[in-house]
């Protein structure tokens, strides 16, 4: 719930509410799995390999993709463009692996 704020100047309360909406990800707490500390500072291949493991993503690769995206959302504007590009590359590697696994299952039937 948003606290009721008496605006001092016109538009002040609106700005405060807008900031809260944009930063929803700050309030999210998770009790599922935690990737190893410092993982998201490594190369895309390393990130993808670790996120695809059952130890980090017991519910599958899709869970790993969501964790990478969640990290990117949490970092927001503070994420350097080079790091963002590396994380996007890791997501593409994971997505390709999911697609490859789906194609294999289709052929096996």
C-alpha positions as CSV (number, residue, x, y, z in Angstrom):
1,X,0.0,0.0,0.0
2,X,1.2,3.5,-0.8
3,X,1.3,5.8,2.2
4,X,-0.8,9.0,1.9
5,X,1.6,11.9,1.4
6,X,0.6,15.5,1.5
7,X,2.4,17.2,-1.4
8,X,4.4,20.3,-0.6
9,X,4.6,21.2,-4.2
10,X,2.5,20.3,-7.1
11,X,3.3,16.8,-8.5
12,X,5.5,15.8,-5.6
13,X,3.4,12.9,-4.4
14,X,2.9,11.7,-7.9
15,X,6.7,11.5,-8.4
16,X,7.1,9.6,-5.2
17,X,4.5,7.0,-6.2
18,X,6.0,6.7,-9.7
19,X,9.4,5.9,-8.2
20,X,7.9,3.2,-6.0
21,X,6.3,1.6,-9.1
22,X,9.5,1.6,-11.0
23,X,11.4,0.0,-8.2
24,X,9.2,-3.0,-7.4
25,X,12.0,-5.4,-7.8
26,X,13.8,-3.9,-4.8
27,X,11.2,-5.4,-2.5
28,X,11.3,-8.9,-3.9
29,X,12.8,-11.5,-1.6
30,X,13.4,-15.1,-2.7
31,X,13.9,-18.2,-0.6
32,X,14.5,-20.6,-3.6
33,X,18.0,-20.9,-4.9
34,X,20.9,-18.6,-4.8
35,X,23.5,-18.5,-7.5
36,X,27.1,-18.4,-6.3
37,X,28.3,-15.0,-5.3
38,X,30.1,-13.1,-8.1
39,X,28.6,-15.3,-10.8
40,X,27.1,-12.4,-12.8
41,X,30.6,-10.8,-13.1
42,X,31.9,-13.7,-15.2
43,X,31.8,-14.6,-18.9
44,X,28.4,-15.5,-20.5
45,X,29.4,-19.1,-21.1
46,X,30.3,-19.6,-17.4
47,X,27.0,-17.9,-16.3
48,X,25.0,-20.1,-18.7
49,X,26.7,-23.3,-17.6
50,X,26.2,-22.5,-13.9
51,X,22.6,-21.4,-14.3
52,X,21.7,-24.5,-16.2
53,X,23.0,-26.8,-13.4
54,X,20.4,-28.6,-11.2
55,X,22.2,-27.3,-8.1
56,X,21.4,-23.6,-9.0
57,X,18.2,-24.1,-11.0
58,X,16.5,-27.3,-9.8
59,X,13.3,-26.5,-11.7
60,X,15.2,-26.3,-15.0
61,X,16.9,-23.9,-17.4
62,X,13.9,-21.6,-17.6
63,X,14.4,-20.8,-13.9
64,X,18.0,-19.9,-14.7
65,X,17.0,-17.6,-17.5
66,X,14.5,-15.9,-15.1
67,X,17.2,-15.4,-12.5
68,X,19.5,-13.7,-15.0
69,X,16.7,-11.4,-16.0
70,X,15.9,-10.7,-12.4
71,X,19.5,-9.7,-11.7
72,X,19.4,-7.4,-14.7
73,X,16.1,-5.8,-13.4
74,X,17.6,-5.4,-9.9
75,X,20.7,-3.7,-11.3
76,X,18.6,-1.3,-13.4
77,X,20.4,1.8,-14.7
78,X,23.5,1.0,-12.6
79,X,24.3,-2.0,-14.9
80,X,27.1,-1.0,-17.3
81,X,26.3,-1.7,-21.0
82,X,29.2,-4.2,-21.4
83,X,27.9,-6.2,-18.4
84,X,24.3,-6.1,-19.7
85,X,25.5,-7.3,-23.1
86,X,27.3,-10.3,-21.4
87,X,24.2,-11.1,-19.4
88,X,22.0,-11.0,-22.5
89,X,24.5,-13.3,-24.3
90,X,24.2,-15.7,-21.3
91,X,20.4,-15.6,-21.7
92,X,20.6,-16.4,-25.4
93,X,22.9,-19.3,-24.7
94,X,20.4,-20.7,-22.2
95,X,17.5,-20.1,-24.5
96,X,19.3,-21.9,-27.3
97,X,19.9,-24.9,-24.9
98,X,16.2,-25.0,-24.1
99,X,15.3,-25.0,-27.7
100,X,17.8,-27.7,-28.5
101,X,16.4,-29.8,-25.6
102,X,12.9,-29.4,-27.0
103,X,14.0,-30.4,-30.5
104,X,15.7,-33.5,-29.1
105,X,12.6,-34.6,-27.2
106,X,10.5,-34.2,-30.3
107,X,12.8,-36.5,-32.3
108,X,12.9,-39.1,-29.6
109,X,9.2,-39.7,-29.7
